Amino acid sequence: MSLNDPLSNALSHILNCEKVSKTTCNITPTSKTIKIVLEILNKEGYVGSYELVKNNKGDILKLNLLGKINKCGAIKPKFSIKENQFEKYERRFLPAKDFGILILTTSKGIMTNKEAKDKKVGGKLLVYCY
């Protein structure tokens, strides 16, 4: 497993833990981006709460899983998306209309596609989840 993209590794680890019906998942290495993405996934109801455990080798995120993720992953390359292009990428990465979320980074912070539509901002795609 290459550690070039910690966000992608964290998401694939979460998905693997979900597939074998685990209730918790330890994510390492951590980053601000991973924490923000987990907060959004928690707010949207895909994962449970997480706890940051300090350790002499680096921090570990202990994540509670709810078993509600069918598929999630990082979007590579990180496509630039304008405020009027959401539908195109929703069709590409999500299985049905209004099913699942895209998480993107914008000039106003990291948010879901629905929030970005409401605020009328574009950005770069990071994650899809349904």
N, C-alpha and C positions, 0 to 999 in steps of 0.2 A: 504494500500500500504506500503510495507516494504521499508525502505530506506537503505538497505544493499549494493546495487549496484547503485550508482548515474548514471553511464553511461547507464545502462539498463533502469532505470526509465526515463532518458532524452529521449532516443530513443523511448520508448513506448509512451511517452507524445507527441513527434513530430508526430509519426504515427497516434495517436488518433486525433490530430489537423488536420492532412492532410485528414483523413477520413471524417471529418465534414466540410471540405472546408474552414478552417480558413486561414487567410493570415498572421497572426503573432502567435507566441507561446512564452510564458515566461517559461524559464527553471531555476529551482532552486532546489537543491544546484548546484554550479558550481565547476569545477575543471580544471586543465591544460589539462587533457586527453580529457574531453568533448570539450574544446575549440579547441584542435588540430583536433579532429574528425569532428567537425563542419566546420573547415577550409577546410579539405579534401573534405567533402560533398559539400561545396560551390564551390571549385575548379572543382569538377567533374560535377557540374550543378544540383545537387539534391535539394539543399536549397539555399535561398538567403543569403544576408549578415546578420550579427548579431551585436548587440551593447551591451556592458557591462554597466549595470546601478548599480551604488553604492547605497547602502541602509543600514540603521542602523541594519537590521537583517541579512545582508549578501548580496552578489552580486546576480543580476538577469541578465540572458542573454535573450535579446529580439531578437528573430529570425524571419526573414521574410521567409515565406514558398512560394514555387513556384508551389506546387501541382504535383510534378514529382516523388514522392516516392510511389511505390506500396507496398513495404514491407521493413522493416529494423529492426534490433534487435542486441542485444549483443549475442555473441557466448559463451555458457557456457557448459562444462568447457573450459577454454582458451587453446585449443589444441596447442601443440608445432608442428611446421611445418618446414620441411627441404626444401631447395631450389628446390628439385626435386619432392615435393609432392603437389604442388599447384593445379594440375589438379584434384586430388582426392577430395580436399575440395571445389573446384569450382563446381564440379558436385554435391556435397552434399548440398551446401548452396545456389547456384545460379540456376535460372530456365533454362538458356540456355548458350551456349558458347559465350563468349565476351558480355554478358548481365549482368550488375550489377558489383559491386566491393566488395572485401573483404578488410577490413582494419586490419593491424596487427602491433604489436609492435616488433621492431627489435633492434639489437645493434646499428643501425644507425638512430634510431628514429622511429616515427609512420608513416606508409606509406601504399599505396594501394598494392594489390597483383601484379599489373603490374609493379610498381616501384621496388618492391622487386625482381621480376623475372629479370628485367634489371640489378639490382645491384648484383644479385646472392647471396641474403641473405635469411635466414629463420628467424623465430621468433614465436610469439604466436598470435593466431587469437583473434581479439577483436570484430569486427562488420561485418555484411553483410548488403548490401543495394542494392536494384534494383527497 
